[in-house]
Amino acid sequence: MADVKPNLLVLGSGIVGLHTAIRLEQDYPHAQVTIMAPRNLNVGEAAATAGASLFRPTPRIPGTHPDMNTEWIRSSWDYYQHLRRTIPNRLTGIYQIPMYFLTSANQTPKSDPMMGLNHVRTCSKAELQLFGPKEKYTEGKCTSTIVMNPEHYLPWAMRAFKGRWIQRRIDSWNDFINEEMYDLVVNCTGLDASRLCNEINLTPLRSQILRVKAPWIKIAVLADNNNYIVPGMDDVTIGRCSQYDNQNLQVDANDSEVLWREATSLLPNLKKAQIECETVSLRPHPFIRIEREKIELIDGSNLSIIHHYGHGDLGFLAPGTAITASRLVGEQIQIRNQN
Ligand SMILES: Cc1cc2nc3c(=O)[nH]c(=O)nc-3n(C[C@H](O)[C@H](O)[C@H](O)COP(=O)(O)OP(=O)(O)OC[C@H]3O[C@@H](n4cnc5c(N)ncnc54)[C@H](O)[C@@H]3O)c2cc1C
């Protein structure tokens, strides 16, 4: 393959697939990069649209070495900061807002919720009184973090990708038999990887959120690492409900009621906001897999795959994890060139 253009396929066009494809174009400008996904503009279907999409570093991802985790956090943070400083946020949907981490008396506060990325200060007692119920939160940290509006960011990322699109869903790896020959497939199918790869580590988490119109809310709040209120460009996301191994996609009136009660108790000036929609979505419990695999298809041929999925509520790490996935692609291209 020395003088032949590597033909690389990215399966999936969520935030992980898009970042992978953009990274591959950047790292291997001589390659042909294609994205294959059921719909080109999957803004409506991407799990990211359901989320608050807030940058919240987490010190431990199951199955990931802490050094790797730190590298992903740092490179993703640097990526978004660069974007924020160089491209107007009305185009990218990326911007920075103040963020409060609140902890009640029976919980252990995180010493540095931003893991050294940004300055964090301890809230004063008077500041804590801004949040309800009265006296519940005994400790608070204030910083600023990145919020991404998927409705703006995903179309921007799609435009940043200059390669080819194929609109198609595959049912199994054998669908690639008698098809165009790809040197490599990067599997960015999110939760669907559990079906394609018989992946047992991808347990679905059910999340129900409310979106409300409340343009006066300018701060993000995360209480006891659980309830959150996050202002976006067009609305405010209220979330918490995260149910392990529950695949019910119906909106549950009781969940909505709890979300609304707790959010309006946390920030009482939300009470006059209008609820715009309630949505439910599934995301995998985070277990990020970035790994090479050679799969033997039923006709005896081989398909080289780099898996890149399982971000759960850490879709924000896609720019960082895409660097690792792209490195594996480079190694695989080298191996192929030597053969
Ligand atoms: C309620 C909620 C809150 C969240 N909050 C945050 C947050 O605060 N911060 C954060 O970073 N993240 C958050 N997330 C998570 C983040 O949105 C996800 O991690 C991210 O969307 C996952 O991206 P992905 O590209 O891996 O998967 P997806 O967005 O699911 O994309 C998968 C892609 O693969 C395609 N595909 C699937 N199967 C096939 C197939 N068989 N053939 C072809 N194509 C296929 C799909 O069509 C799609 O294009 C939240 C998610 C939810 C639901």
The ligand as an ORCA input file, in Angstrom:
! r2SCAN-3c Opt
* xyz 0 1
  C     -28.915     13.167     28.793
  C     -27.500     13.187     28.333
  C     -26.606     14.073     28.935
  C     -25.297     14.136     28.495
  N     -24.485     15.062     29.039
  C     -23.216     15.154     28.610
  C     -22.333     16.128     29.127
  O     -22.702     16.942     29.977
  N     -21.050     16.154     28.683
  C     -20.618     15.264     27.746
  O     -19.456     15.311     27.370
  N     -21.434     14.340     27.224
  C     -22.731     14.270     27.630
  N     -23.569     13.332     27.101
  C     -23.024     12.264     26.271
  C     -22.666     12.581     24.919
  O     -23.714     13.260     24.354
  C     -22.354     11.215     24.294
  O     -21.188     10.717     24.851
  C     -22.105     11.323     22.846
  O     -23.205     11.834     22.171
  C     -21.783      9.961     22.268
  O     -21.341     10.202     20.993
  P     -21.033      9.046     19.997
  O     -20.560      9.700     18.760
  O     -20.165      8.015     20.637
  O     -22.427      8.290     19.791
  P     -23.744      8.737     19.024
  O     -23.974     10.198     19.142
  O     -24.790      7.794     19.486
  O     -23.415      8.443     17.494
  C     -23.341      7.138     16.972
  C     -23.291      7.259     15.461
  O     -23.137      5.961     14.912
  C     -24.157      5.751     13.927
  N     -24.443      4.328     13.912
  C     -24.868      3.579     14.959
  N     -25.013      2.308     14.546
  C     -24.670      2.273     13.239
  C     -24.633      1.244     12.266
  N     -24.969     -0.022     12.581
  N     -24.256      1.532     10.997
  C     -23.905      2.829     10.680
  N     -23.915      3.831     11.571
  C     -24.305      3.553     12.824
  C     -25.319      6.603     14.411
  O     -26.235      6.834     13.376
  C     -24.573      7.836     14.854
  O     -24.240      8.628     13.737
  C     -24.867     13.254     27.476
  C     -25.753     12.359     26.890
  C     -27.054     12.322     27.303
  C     -28.005     11.349     26.653
*
